[in-house]
Amino acid sequence: MTARATEPTNPFAGGVCTYGEDIAPGAGCILPAGHEPADRHVVTDGDLDGEG
């Protein structure tokens, strides 16, 4: 079965952007992989206080 051009595609099908994952446990960009513009990231703080 092939997808039709009118069917929406899942923006997270390719995974999520890995930018910022080294900041703290649980941190990272919440945008889908391959987002545009590539230099704009929405990064969560993660667990900066070490709890949880």
mmCIF entry with sequence, helices, sheets and N, C-alpha, C, O atoms, coordinates in Angstrom:
data_MODEL
# 
_entry.id   MODEL 
# 
_entity.id                         1 
_entity.type                       polymer 
_entity.pdbx_number_of_molecules   1 
# 
_entity_poly.entity_id                      1 
_entity_poly.type                           'polypeptide(L)' 
_entity_poly.nstd_linkage                   no 
_entity_poly.nstd_monomer                   no 
_entity_poly.pdbx_seq_one_letter_code       MTARATEPTNPFAGGVCTYGEDIAPGAGCILPAGHEPADRHVVTDGDLDGEG 
_entity_poly.pdbx_seq_one_letter_code_can   MTARATEPTNPFAGGVCTYGEDIAPGAGCILPAGHEPADRHVVTDGDLDGEG 
_entity_poly.pdbx_strand_id                 A 
# 
loop_
_entity_poly_seq.entity_id 
_entity_poly_seq.num 
_entity_poly_seq.mon_id 
_entity_poly_seq.hetero 
1 1  MET n 
1 2  THR n 
1 3  ALA n 
1 4  ARG n 
1 5  ALA n 
1 6  THR n 
1 7  GLU n 
1 8  PRO n 
1 9  THR n 
1 10 ASN n 
1 11 PRO n 
1 12 PHE n 
1 13 ALA n 
1 14 GLY n 
1 15 GLY n 
1 16 VAL n 
1 17 CYS n 
1 18 THR n 
1 19 TYR n 
1 20 GLY n 
1 21 GLU n 
1 22 ASP n 
1 23 ILE n 
1 24 ALA n 
1 25 PRO n 
1 26 GLY n 
1 27 ALA n 
1 28 GLY n 
1 29 CYS n 
1 30 ILE n 
1 31 LEU n 
1 32 PRO n 
1 33 ALA n 
1 34 GLY n 
1 35 HIS n 
1 36 GLU n 
1 37 PRO n 
1 38 ALA n 
1 39 ASP n 
1 40 ARG n 
1 41 HIS n 
1 42 VAL n 
1 43 VAL n 
1 44 THR n 
1 45 ASP n 
1 46 GLY n 
1 47 ASP n 
1 48 LEU n 
1 49 ASP n 
1 50 GLY n 
1 51 GLU n 
1 52 GLY n 
# 
_struct_asym.id          A 
_struct_asym.entity_id   1 
# 
_struct_sheet.id               AA1 
_struct_sheet.type             ? 
_struct_sheet.number_strands   2 
_struct_sheet.details          ? 
# 
_struct_sheet_order.sheet_id     AA1 
_struct_sheet_order.range_id_1   1 
_struct_sheet_order.range_id_2   2 
_struct_sheet_order.offset       ? 
_struct_sheet_order.sense        anti-parallel 
# 
loop_
_struct_sheet_range.sheet_id 
_struct_sheet_range.id 
_struct_sheet_range.beg_label_comp_id 
_struct_sheet_range.beg_label_asym_id 
_struct_sheet_range.beg_label_seq_id 
_struct_sheet_range.pdbx_beg_PDB_ins_code 
_struct_sheet_range.end_label_comp_id 
_struct_sheet_range.end_label_asym_id 
_struct_sheet_range.end_label_seq_id 
_struct_sheet_range.pdbx_end_PDB_ins_code 
_struct_sheet_range.beg_auth_comp_id 
_struct_sheet_range.beg_auth_asym_id 
_struct_sheet_range.beg_auth_seq_id 
_struct_sheet_range.end_auth_comp_id 
_struct_sheet_range.end_auth_asym_id 
_struct_sheet_range.end_auth_seq_id 
AA1 1 GLY A 28 ? CYS A 29 ? GLY A 28 CYS A 29 
AA1 2 VAL A 43 ? THR A 44 ? VAL A 43 THR A 44 
# 
loop_
_atom_site.group_PDB 
_atom_site.id 
_atom_site.type_symbol 
_atom_site.label_atom_id 
_atom_site.label_alt_id 
_atom_site.label_comp_id 
_atom_site.label_asym_id 
_atom_site.label_entity_id 
_atom_site.label_seq_id 
_atom_site.pdbx_PDB_ins_code 
_atom_site.Cartn_x 
_atom_site.Cartn_y 
_atom_site.Cartn_z 
_atom_site.occupancy 
_atom_site.B_iso_or_equiv 
_atom_site.pdbx_formal_charge 
_atom_site.auth_seq_id 
_atom_site.auth_comp_id 
_atom_site.auth_asym_id 
_atom_site.auth_atom_id 
_atom_site.pdbx_PDB_model_num 
ATOM 1   N N  . MET A 1 1  ? 0.844  -1.172 0.000  1.00 0.00 ? 1  MET A N  1 
ATOM 2   C CA . MET A 1 1  ? 0.000  0.000  0.000  1.00 0.00 ? 1  MET A CA 1 
ATOM 3   C C  . MET A 1 1  ? 0.892  1.239  0.000  1.00 0.00 ? 1  MET A C  1 
ATOM 4   O O  . MET A 1 1  ? 1.808  1.340  0.816  1.00 0.00 ? 1  MET A O  1 
ATOM 5   N N  . THR A 1 2  ? 0.642  2.154  -0.880 1.00 0.00 ? 2  THR A N  1 
ATOM 6   C CA . THR A 1 2  ? 1.437  3.370  -0.958 1.00 0.00 ? 2  THR A CA 1 
ATOM 7   C C  . THR A 1 2  ? 0.678  4.535  -0.345 1.00 0.00 ? 2  THR A C  1 
ATOM 8   O O  . THR A 1 2  ? -0.553 4.571  -0.368 1.00 0.00 ? 2  THR A O  1 
ATOM 9   N N  . ALA A 1 3  ? 1.425  5.490  0.204  1.00 0.00 ? 3  ALA A N  1 
ATOM 10  C CA . ALA A 1 3  ? 0.800  6.666  0.810  1.00 0.00 ? 3  ALA A CA 1 
ATOM 11  C C  . ALA A 1 3  ? 0.376  7.639  -0.278 1.00 0.00 ? 3  ALA A C  1 
ATOM 12  O O  . ALA A 1 3  ? 1.073  7.820  -1.277 1.00 0.00 ? 3  ALA A O  1 
ATOM 13  N N  . ARG A 1 4  ? -0.754 8.248  -0.073 1.00 0.00 ? 4  ARG A N  1 
ATOM 14  C CA . ARG A 1 4  ? -1.236 9.252  -1.013 1.00 0.00 ? 4  ARG A CA 1 
ATOM 15  C C  . ARG A 1 4  ? -0.613 10.597 -0.681 1.00 0.00 ? 4  ARG A C  1 
ATOM 16  O O  . ARG A 1 4  ? -0.250 10.848 0.468  1.00 0.00 ? 4  ARG A O  1 
ATOM 17  N N  . ALA A 1 5  ? -0.488 11.450 -1.665 1.00 0.00 ? 5  ALA A N  1 
ATOM 18  C CA . ALA A 1 5  ? 0.113  12.767 -1.465 1.00 0.00 ? 5  ALA A CA 1 
ATOM 19  C C  . ALA A 1 5  ? -0.716 13.633 -0.525 1.00 0.00 ? 5  ALA A C  1 
ATOM 20  O O  . ALA A 1 5  ? -0.182 14.556 0.090  1.00 0.00 ? 5  ALA A O  1 
ATOM 21  N N  . THR A 1 6  ? -2.004 13.354 -0.403 1.00 0.00 ? 6  THR A N  1 
ATOM 22  C CA . THR A 1 6  ? -2.872 14.170 0.448  1.00 0.00 ? 6  THR A CA 1 
ATOM 23  C C  . THR A 1 6  ? -2.863 13.717 1.903  1.00 0.00 ? 6  THR A C  1 
ATOM 24  O O  . THR A 1 6  ? -3.368 14.431 2.769  1.00 0.00 ? 6  THR A O  1 
ATOM 25  N N  . GLU A 1 7  ? -2.303 12.551 2.188  1.00 0.00 ? 7  GLU A N  1 
ATOM 26  C CA . GLU A 1 7  ? -2.265 12.054 3.554  1.00 0.00 ? 7  GLU A CA 1 
ATOM 27  C C  . GLU A 1 7  ? -1.174 12.783 4.333  1.00 0.00 ? 7  GLU A C  1 
ATOM 28  O O  . GLU A 1 7  ? -0.066 12.960 3.826  1.00 0.00 ? 7  GLU A O  1 
ATOM 29  N N  . PRO A 1 8  ? -1.481 13.214 5.577  1.00 0.00 ? 8  PRO A N  1 
ATOM 30  C CA . PRO A 1 8  ? -0.448 13.881 6.368  1.00 0.00 ? 8  PRO A CA 1 
ATOM 31  C C  . PRO A 1 8  ? 0.645  12.897 6.775  1.00 0.00 ? 8  PRO A C  1 
ATOM 32  O O  . PRO A 1 8  ? 0.383  11.715 6.996  1.00 0.00 ? 8  PRO A O  1 
ATOM 33  N N  . THR A 1 9  ? 1.840  13.389 6.868  1.00 0.00 ? 9  THR A N  1 
ATOM 34  C CA . THR A 1 9  ? 2.947  12.544 7.311  1.00 0.00 ? 9  THR A CA 1 
ATOM 35  C C  . THR A 1 9  ? 3.270  12.875 8.764  1.00 0.00 ? 9  THR A C  1 
ATOM 36  O O  . THR A 1 9  ? 3.029  13.996 9.215  1.00 0.00 ? 9  THR A O  1 
ATOM 37  N N  . ASN A 1 10 ? 3.802  11.929 9.483  1.00 0.00 ? 10 ASN A N  1 
ATOM 38  C CA . ASN A 1 10 ? 4.174  12.119 10.876 1.00 0.00 ? 10 ASN A CA 1 
ATOM 39  C C  . ASN A 1 10 ? 5.500  12.873 10.935 1.00 0.00 ? 10 ASN A C  1 
ATOM 40  O O  . ASN A 1 10 ? 6.510  12.358 10.457 1.00 0.00 ? 10 ASN A O  1 
ATOM 41  N N  . PRO A 1 11 ? 5.528  14.098 11.516 1.00 0.00 ? 11 PRO A N  1 
ATOM 42  C CA . PRO A 1 11 ? 6.778  14.854 11.550 1.00 0.00 ? 11 PRO A CA 1 
ATOM 43  C C  . PRO A 1 11 ? 7.841  14.218 12.434 1.00 0.00 ? 11 PRO A C  1 
ATOM 44  O O  . PRO A 1 11 ? 9.019  14.559 12.319 1.00 0.00 ? 11 PRO A O  1 
ATOM 45  N N  . PHE A 1 12 ? 7.450  13.297 13.320 1.00 0.00 ? 12 PHE A N  1 
ATOM 46  C CA . PHE A 1 12 ? 8.404  12.639 14.197 1.00 0.00 ? 12 PHE A CA 1 
ATOM 47  C C  . PHE A 1 12 ? 8.821  11.260 13.685 1.00 0.00 ? 12 PHE A C  1 
ATOM 48  O O  . PHE A 1 12 ? 9.504  10.517 14.389 1.00 0.00 ? 12 PHE A O  1 
ATOM 49  N N  . ALA A 1 13 ? 8.414  10.920 12.465 1.00 0.00 ? 13 ALA A N  1 
ATOM 50  C CA . ALA A 1 13 ? 8.727  9.603  11.912 1.00 0.00 ? 13 ALA A CA 1 
ATOM 51  C C  . ALA A 1 13 ? 10.229 9.380  11.815 1.00 0.00 ? 13 ALA A C  1 
ATOM 52  O O  . ALA A 1 13 ? 10.694 8.249  11.951 1.00 0.00 ? 13 ALA A O  1 
ATOM 53  N N  . GLY A 1 14 ? 10.990 10.436 11.584 1.00 0.00 ? 14 GLY A N  1 
ATOM 54  C CA . GLY A 1 14 ? 12.446 10.320 11.488 1.00 0.00 ? 14 GLY A CA 1 
ATOM 55  C C  . GLY A 1 14 ? 13.141 10.469 12.817 1.00 0.00 ? 14 GLY A C  1 
ATOM 56  O O  . GLY A 1 14 ? 14.371 10.499 12.857 1.00 0.00 ? 14 GLY A O  1 
ATOM 57  N N  . GLY A 1 15 ? 12.402 10.564 13.915 1.00 0.00 ? 15 GLY A N  1 
ATOM 58  C CA . GLY A 1 15 ? 12.992 10.731 15.232 1.00 0.00 ? 15 GLY A CA 1 
ATOM 59  C C  . GLY A 1 15 ? 13.007 12.186 15.656 1.00 0.00 ? 15 GLY A C  1 
ATOM 60  O O  . GLY A 1 15 ? 12.429 13.042 14.987 1.00 0.00 ? 15 GLY A O  1 
ATOM 61  N N  . VAL A 1 16 ? 13.666 12.463 16.763 1.00 0.00 ? 16 VAL A N  1 
ATOM 62  C CA . VAL A 1 16 ? 13.757 13.831 17.265 1.00 0.00 ? 16 VAL A CA 1 
ATOM 63  C C  . VAL A 1 16 ? 15.174 14.344 17.127 1.00 0.00 ? 16 VAL A C  1 
ATOM 64  O O  . VAL A 1 16 ? 16.123 13.566 17.035 1.00 0.00 ? 16 VAL A O  1 
ATOM 65  N N  . CYS A 1 17 ? 15.309 15.639 17.112 1.00 0.00 ? 17 CYS A N  1 
ATOM 66  C CA . CYS A 1 17 ? 16.615 16.286 17.013 1.00 0.00 ? 17 CYS A CA 1 
ATOM 67  C C  . CYS A 1 17 ? 17.430 15.937 18.262 1.00 0.00 ? 17 CYS A C  1 
ATOM 68  O O  . CYS A 1 17 ? 16.891 15.960 19.368 1.00 0.00 ? 17 CYS A O  1 
ATOM 69  N N  . THR A 1 18 ? 18.687 15.624 18.107 1.00 0.00 ? 18 THR A N  1 
ATOM 70  C CA . THR A 1 18 ? 19.525 15.228 19.242 1.00 0.00 ? 18 THR A CA 1 
ATOM 71  C C  . THR A 1 18 ? 20.294 16.398 19.858 1.00 0.00 ? 18 THR A C  1 
ATOM 72  O O  . THR A 1 18 ? 21.083 16.192 20.781 1.00 0.00 ? 18 THR A O  1 
ATOM 73  N N  . TYR A 1 19 ? 20.080 17.621 19.366 1.00 0.00 ? 19 TYR A N  1 
ATOM 74  C CA . TYR A 1 19 ? 20.784 18.784 19.898 1.00 0.00 ? 19 TYR A CA 1 
ATOM 75  C C  . TYR A 1 19 ? 20.461 18.974 21.377 1.00 0.00 ? 19 TYR A C  1 
ATOM 76  O O  . TYR A 1 19 ? 19.295 18.898 21.763 1.00 0.00 ? 19 TYR A O  1 
ATOM 77  N N  . GLY A 1 20 ? 21.449 19.215 22.193 1.00 0.00 ? 20 GLY A N  1 
ATOM 78  C CA . GLY A 1 20 ? 21.258 19.522 23.607 1.00 0.00 ? 20 GLY A CA 1 
ATOM 79  C C  . GLY A 1 20 ? 21.107 18.328 24.523 1.00 0.00 ? 20 GLY A C  1 
ATOM 80  O O  . GLY A 1 20 ? 20.923 18.511 25.727 1.00 0.00 ? 20 GLY A O  1 
ATOM 81  N N  . GLU A 1 21 ? 21.178 17.114 24.008 1.00 0.00 ? 21 GLU A N  1 
ATOM 82  C CA . GLU A 1 21 ? 21.000 15.936 24.859 1.00 0.00 ? 21 GLU A CA 1 
ATOM 83  C C  . GLU A 1 21 ? 22.138 15.753 25.855 1.00 0.00 ? 21 GLU A C  1 
ATOM 84  O O  . GLU A 1 21 ? 21.999 15.008 26.825 1.00 0.00 ? 21 GLU A O  1 
ATOM 85  N N  . ASP A 1 22 ? 23.266 16.431 25.622 1.00 0.00 ? 22 ASP A N  1 
ATOM 86  C CA . ASP A 1 22 ? 24.408 16.298 26.529 1.00 0.00 ? 22 ASP A CA 1 
ATOM 87  C C  . ASP A 1 22 ? 24.382 17.325 27.666 1.00 0.00 ? 22 ASP A C  1 
ATOM 88  O O  . ASP A 1 22 ? 25.306 17.350 28.479 1.00 0.00 ? 22 ASP A O  1 
ATOM 89  N N  . ILE A 1 23 ? 23.352 18.171 27.744 1.00 0.00 ? 23 ILE A N  1 
ATOM 90  C CA . ILE A 1 23 ? 23.254 19.194 28.786 1.00 0.00 ? 23 ILE A CA 1 
ATOM 91  C C  . ILE A 1 23 ? 22.990 18.563 30.154 1.00 0.00 ? 23 ILE A C  1 
ATOM 92  O O  . ILE A 1 23 ? 23.692 18.864 31.119 1.00 0.00 ? 23 ILE A O  1 
ATOM 93  N N  . ALA A 1 24 ? 22.003 17.707 30.242 1.00 0.00 ? 24 ALA A N  1 
ATOM 94  C CA . ALA A 1 24 ? 21.606 17.059 31.491 1.00 0.00 ? 24 ALA A CA 1 
ATOM 95  C C  . ALA A 1 24 ? 20.691 15.897 31.141 1.00 0.00 ? 24 ALA A C  1 
ATOM 96  O O  . ALA A 1 24 ? 20.141 15.863 30.041 1.00 0.00 ? 24 ALA A O  1 
ATOM 97  N N  . PRO A 1 25 ? 20.511 14.932 32.059 1.00 0.00 ? 25 PRO A N  1 
ATOM 98  C CA . PRO A 1 25 ? 19.565 13.846 31.792 1.00 0.00 ? 25 PRO A CA 1 
ATOM 99  C C  . PRO A 1 25 ? 18.178 14.406 31.477 1.00 0.00 ? 25 PRO A C  1 
ATOM 100 O O  . PRO A 1 25 ? 17.654 15.223 32.233 1.00 0.00 ? 25 PRO A O  1 
ATOM 101 N N  . GLY A 1 26 ? 17.599 13.984 30.399 1.00 0.00 ? 26 GLY A N  1 
ATOM 102 C CA . GLY A 1 26 ? 16.271 14.424 30.007 1.00 0.00 ? 26 GLY A CA 1 
ATOM 103 C C  . GLY A 1 26 ? 16.247 15.704 29.188 1.00 0.00 ? 26 GLY A C  1 
ATOM 104 O O  . GLY A 1 26 ? 15.178 16.125 28.745 1.00 0.00 ? 26 GLY A O  1 
ATOM 105 N N  . ALA A 1 27 ? 17.404 16.336 28.975 1.00 0.00 ? 27 ALA A N  1 
ATOM 106 C CA . ALA A 1 27 ? 17.466 17.566 28.191 1.00 0.00 ? 27 ALA A CA 1 
ATOM 107 C C  . ALA A 1 27 ? 17.521 17.236 26.709 1.00 0.00 ? 27 ALA A C  1 
ATOM 108 O O  . ALA A 1 27 ? 17.856 16.116 26.323 1.00 0.00 ? 27 ALA A O  1 
ATOM 109 N N  . GLY A 1 28 ? 17.195 18.207 25.895 1.00 0.00 ? 28 GLY A N  1 
ATOM 110 C CA . GLY A 1 28 ? 17.320 18.034 24.459 1.00 0.00 ? 28 GLY A CA 1 
ATOM 111 C C  . GLY A 1 28 ? 16.287 18.826 23.690 1.00 0.00 ? 28 GLY A C  1 
ATOM 112 O O  . GLY A 1 28 ? 15.315 19.331 24.254 1.00 0.00 ? 28 GLY A O  1 
ATOM 113 N N  . CYS A 1 29 ? 16.513 18.926 22.394 1.00 0.00 ? 29 CYS A N  1 
ATOM 114 C CA . CYS A 1 29 ? 15.606 19.625 21.495 1.00 0.00 ? 29 CYS A CA 1 
ATOM 115 C C  . CYS A 1 29 ? 14.340 18.788 21.316 1.00 0.00 ? 29 CYS A C  1 
ATOM 116 O O  . CYS A 1 29 ? 14.415 17.571 21.145 1.00 0.00 ? 29 CYS A O  1 
ATOM 117 N N  . ILE A 1 30 ? 13.189 19.438 21.355 1.00 0.00 ? 30 ILE A N  1 
ATOM 118 C CA . ILE A 1 30 ? 11.923 18.713 21.232 1.00 0.00 ? 30 ILE A CA 1 
ATOM 119 C C  . ILE A 1 30 ? 11.370 18.745 19.814 1.00 0.00 ? 30 ILE A C  1 
ATOM 120 O O  . ILE A 1 30 ? 10.276 18.237 19.567 1.00 0.00 ? 30 ILE A O  1 
ATOM 121 N N  . LEU A 1 31 ? 12.114 19.336 18.876 1.00 0.00 ? 31 LEU A N  1 
ATOM 122 C CA . LEU A 1 31 ? 11.666 19.403 17.489 1.00 0.00 ? 31 LEU A CA 1 
ATOM 123 C C  . LEU A 1 31 ? 12.010 18.109 16.764 1.00 0.00 ? 31 LEU A C  1 
ATOM 124 O O  . LEU A 1 31 ? 12.924 17.395 17.179 1.00 0.00 ? 31 LEU A O  1 
ATOM 125 N N  . PRO A 1 32 ? 11.294 17.794 15.686 1.00 0.00 ? 32 PRO A N  1 
ATOM 126 C CA . PRO A 1 32 ? 11.607 16.573 14.936 1.00 0.00 ? 32 PRO A CA 1 
ATOM 127 C C  . PRO A 1 32 ? 12.961 16.668 14.257 1.00 0.00 ? 32 PRO A C  1 
ATOM 128 O O  . PRO A 1 32 ? 13.436 17.759 13.942 1.00 0.00 ? 32 PRO A O  1 
ATOM 129 N N  . ALA A 1 33 ? 13.570 15.529 14.040 1.00 0.00 ? 33 ALA A N  1 
ATOM 130 C CA . ALA A 1 33 ? 14.847 15.484 13.323 1.00 0.00 ? 33 ALA A CA 1 
ATOM 131 C C  . ALA A 1 33 ? 14.678 16.094 11.944 1.00 0.00 ? 33 ALA A C  1 
ATOM 132 O O  . ALA A 1 33 ? 13.661 15.875 11.286 1.00 0.00 ? 33 ALA A O  1 
ATOM 133 N N  . GLY A 1 34 ? 15.665 16.855 11.504 1.00 0.00 ? 34 GLY A N  1 
ATOM 134 C CA . GLY A 1 34 ? 15.615 17.457 10.188 1.00 0.00 ? 34 GLY A CA 1 
ATOM 135 C C  . GLY A 1 34 ? 14.778 18.716 10.120 1.00 0.00 ? 34 GLY A C  1 
ATOM 136 O O  . GLY A 1 34 ? 14.418 19.160 9.030  1.00 0.00 ? 34 GLY A O  1 
ATOM 137 N N  . HIS A 1 35 ? 14.457 19.307 11.282 1.00 0.00 ? 35 HIS A N  1 
ATOM 138 C CA . HIS A 1 35 ? 13.621 20.509 11.283 1.00 0.00 ? 35 HIS A CA 1 
ATOM 139 C C  . HIS A 1 35 ? 14.322 21.671 10.581 1.00 0.00 ? 35 HIS A C  1 
ATOM 140 O O  . HIS A 1 35 ? 15.546 21.694 10.444 1.00 0.00 ? 35 HIS A O  1 
ATOM 141 N N  . GLU A 1 36 ? 13.521 22.622 10.146 1.00 0.00 ? 36 GLU A N  1 
ATOM 142 C CA . GLU A 1 36 ? 14.032 23.825 9.485  1.00 0.00 ? 36 GLU A CA 1 
ATOM 143 C C  . GLU A 1 36 ? 13.547 25.054 10.243 1.00 0.00 ? 36 GLU A C  1 
ATOM 144 O O  . GLU A 1 36 ? 12.390 25.073 10.662 1.00 0.00 ? 36 GLU A O  1 
ATOM 145 N N  . PRO A 1 37 ? 14.359 26.065 10.436 1.00 0.00 ? 37 PRO A N  1 
ATOM 146 C CA . PRO A 1 37 ? 15.781 26.096 10.118 1.00 0.00 ? 37 PRO A CA 1 
ATOM 147 C C  . PRO A 1 37 ? 16.570 25.190 11.059 1.00 0.00 ? 37 PRO A C  1 
ATOM 148 O O  . PRO A 1 37 ? 16.209 25.014 12.222 1.00 0.00 ? 37 PRO A O  1 
ATOM 149 N N  . ALA A 1 38 ? 17.626 24.633 10.546 1.00 0.00 ? 38 ALA A N  1 
ATOM 150 C CA . ALA A 1 38 ? 18.403 23.650 11.298 1.00 0.00 ? 38 ALA A CA 1 
ATOM 151 C C  . ALA A 1 38 ? 19.125 24.247 12.506 1.00 0.00 ? 38 ALA A C  1 
ATOM 152 O O  . ALA A 1 38 ? 19.497 23.512 13.421 1.00 0.00 ? 38 ALA A O  1 
ATOM 153 N N  . ASP A 1 39 ? 19.330 25.562 12.526 1.00 0.00 ? 39 ASP A N  1 
ATOM 154 C CA . ASP A 1 39 ? 20.043 26.173 13.644 1.00 0.00 ? 39 ASP A CA 1 
ATOM 155 C C  . ASP A 1 39 ? 19.104 26.710 14.737 1.00 0.00 ? 39 ASP A C  1 
ATOM 156 O O  . ASP A 1 39 ? 19.564 27.367 15.670 1.00 0.00 ? 39 ASP A O  1 
ATOM 157 N N  . ARG A 1 40 ? 17.806 26.440 14.633 1.00 0.00 ? 40 ARG A N  1 
ATOM 158 C CA . ARG A 1 40 ? 16.835 26.837 15.653 1.00 0.00 ? 40 ARG A CA 1 
ATOM 159 C C  . ARG A 1 40 ? 16.438 25.596 16.434 1.00 0.00 ? 40 ARG A C  1 
ATOM 160 O O  . ARG A 1 40 ? 15.992 24.606 15.853 1.00 0.00 ? 40 ARG A O  1 
ATOM 161 N N  . HIS A 1 41 ? 16.601 25.649 17.757 1.00 0.00 ? 41 HIS A N  1 
ATOM 162 C CA . HIS A 1 41 ? 16.267 24.498 18.588 1.00 0.00 ? 41 HIS A CA 1 
ATOM 163 C C  . HIS A 1 41 ? 15.383 24.933 19.748 1.00 0.00 ? 41 HIS A C  1 
ATOM 164 O O  . HIS A 1 41 ? 15.529 26.040 20.266 1.00 0.00 ? 41 HIS A O  1 
ATOM 165 N N  . VAL A 1 42 ? 14.470 24.065 20.153 1.00 0.00 ? 42 VAL A N  1 
ATOM 166 C CA . VAL A 1 42 ? 13.654 24.263 21.337 1.00 0.00 ? 42 VAL A CA 1 
ATOM 167 C C  . VAL A 1 42 ? 14.129 23.206 22.333 1.00 0.00 ? 42 VAL A C  1 
ATOM 168 O O  . VAL A 1 42 ? 13.764 22.034 22.244 1.00 0.00 ? 42 VAL A O  1 
ATOM 169 N N  . VAL A 1 43 ? 14.952 23.650 23.282 1.00 0.00 ? 43 VAL A N  1 
ATOM 170 C CA . VAL A 1 43 ? 15.631 22.714 24.180 1.00 0.00 ? 43 VAL A CA 1 
ATOM 171 C C  . VAL A 1 43 ? 15.003 22.737 25.568 1.00 0.00 ? 43 VAL A C  1 
ATOM 172 O O  . VAL A 1 43 ? 14.789 23.802 26.148 1.00 0.00 ? 43 VAL A O  1 
ATOM 173 N N  . THR A 1 44 ? 14.710 21.544 26.095 1.00 0.00 ? 44 THR A N  1 
ATOM 174 C CA . THR A 1 44 ? 14.212 21.424 27.466 1.00 0.00 ? 44 THR A CA 1 
ATOM 175 C C  . THR A 1 44 ? 15.409 21.423 28.422 1.00 0.00 ? 44 THR A C  1 
ATOM 176 O O  . THR A 1 44 ? 16.509 21.018 28.046 1.00 0.00 ? 44 THR A O  1 
ATOM 177 N N  . ASP A 1 45 ? 15.189 21.871 29.644 1.00 0.00 ? 45 ASP A N  1 
ATOM 178 C CA . ASP A 1 45 ? 16.272 21.940 30.623 1.00 0.00 ? 45 ASP A CA 1 
ATOM 179 C C  . ASP A 1 45 ? 16.677 20.571 31.145 1.00 0.00 ? 45 ASP A C  1 
ATOM 180 O O  . ASP A 1 45 ? 17.826 20.384 31.545 1.00 0.00 ? 45 ASP A O  1 
ATOM 181 N N  . GLY A 1 46 ? 15.781 19.634 31.149 1.00 0.00 ? 46 GLY A N  1 
ATOM 182 C CA . GLY A 1 46 ? 16.084 18.327 31.694 1.00 0.00 ? 46 GLY A CA 1 
ATOM 183 C C  . GLY A 1 46 ? 16.116 18.360 33.199 1.00 0.00 ? 46 GLY A C  1 
ATOM 184 O O  . GLY A 1 46 ? 15.451 19.186 33.824 1.00 0.00 ? 46 GLY A O  1 
ATOM 185 N N  . ASP A 1 47 ? 16.879 17.475 33.779 1.00 0.00 ? 47 ASP A N  1 
ATOM 186 C CA . ASP A 1 47 ? 16.976 17.335 35.237 1.00 0.00 ? 47 ASP A CA 1 
ATOM 187 C C  . ASP A 1 47 ? 18.264 17.993 35.715 1.00 0.00 ? 47 ASP A C  1 
ATOM 188 O O  . ASP A 1 47 ? 19.216 17.308 36.088 1.00 0.00 ? 47 ASP A O  1 
ATOM 189 N N  . LEU A 1 48 ? 18.292 19.333 35.703 1.00 0.00 ? 48 LEU A N  1 
ATOM 190 C CA . LEU A 1 48 ? 19.510 20.058 36.039 1.00 0.00 ? 48 LEU A CA 1 
ATOM 191 C C  . LEU A 1 48 ? 19.893 19.964 37.531 1.00 0.00 ? 48 LEU A C  1 
ATOM 192 O O  . LEU A 1 48 ? 21.068 20.087 37.875 1.00 0.00 ? 48 LEU A O  1 
ATOM 193 N N  . ASP A 1 49 ? 18.903 19.748 38.413 1.00 0.00 ? 49 ASP A N  1 
ATOM 194 C CA . ASP A 1 49 ? 19.215 19.695 39.839 1.00 0.00 ? 49 ASP A CA 1 
ATOM 195 C C  . ASP A 1 49 ? 19.649 18.308 40.310 1.00 0.00 ? 49 ASP A C  1 
ATOM 196 O O  . ASP A 1 49 ? 19.981 18.129 41.483 1.00 0.00 ? 49 ASP A O  1 
ATOM 197 N N  . GLY A 1 50 ? 19.650 17.338 39.419 1.00 0.00 ? 50 GLY A N  1 
ATOM 198 C CA . GLY A 1 50 ? 20.106 15.996 39.775 1.00 0.00 ? 50 GLY A CA 1 
ATOM 199 C C  . GLY A 1 50 ? 19.060 15.145 40.466 1.00 0.00 ? 50 GLY A C  1 
ATOM 200 O O  . GLY A 1 50 ? 19.348 14.005 40.831 1.00 0.00 ? 50 GLY A O  1 
ATOM 201 N N  . GLU A 1 51 ? 17.853 15.661 40.658 1.00 0.00 ? 51 GLU A N  1 
ATOM 202 C CA . GLU A 1 51 ? 16.794 14.884 41.292 1.00 0.00 ? 51 GLU A CA 1 
ATOM 203 C C  . GLU A 1 51 ? 15.900 14.269 40.226 1.00 0.00 ? 51 GLU A C  1 
ATOM 204 O O  . GLU A 1 51 ? 15.725 14.841 39.150 1.00 0.00 ? 51 GLU A O  1 
ATOM 205 N N  . GLY A 1 52 ? 15.335 13.109 40.524 1.00 0.00 ? 52 GLY A N  1 
ATOM 206 C CA . GLY A 1 52 ? 14.344 12.508 39.645 1.00 0.00 ? 52 GLY A CA 1 
ATOM 207 C C  . GLY A 1 52 ? 14.905 11.540 38.762 1.00 0.00 ? 52 GLY A C  1 
ATOM 208 O O  . GLY A 1 52 ? 14.185 10.947 37.958 1.00 0.00 ? 52 GLY A O  1 
# 
